[in-house]
Amino acid sequence: MATVEQIGGAGGDVRGRGPLAWWANSRNFFSEVRNEMRRVTWPSRKEVYATTFVVLLTAMFFGLYLWGLDLALDRLVRWIYGLAASA
């Protein structure tokens, strides 16, 4: 992460100024991105499969739960309307 001094806000650094400053800033940005990507710990294929399976099961469970809840509420509302219509 860059500090104020590194960016040039403290006065001493001239990086970030001038017509071609975007080139130096871009190179610095991509260099920092590459360094951060080297620090990333990527999950193994087994971990990806396991978490994908859990996400799919959870999505199916909540989909079925909400579908059932929708059916129950639909029947409840129709029953209430039926009572109101017959009164």
Secondary structure by P-SEA (a helix, b strand, c coil): cccccccccccccccccccaaaaaaaaaaaaaaaaaaaacccccaaaaaaaaaaaaaaaaaaaaaaaaaaaaaaaaaaaaaaaaaac
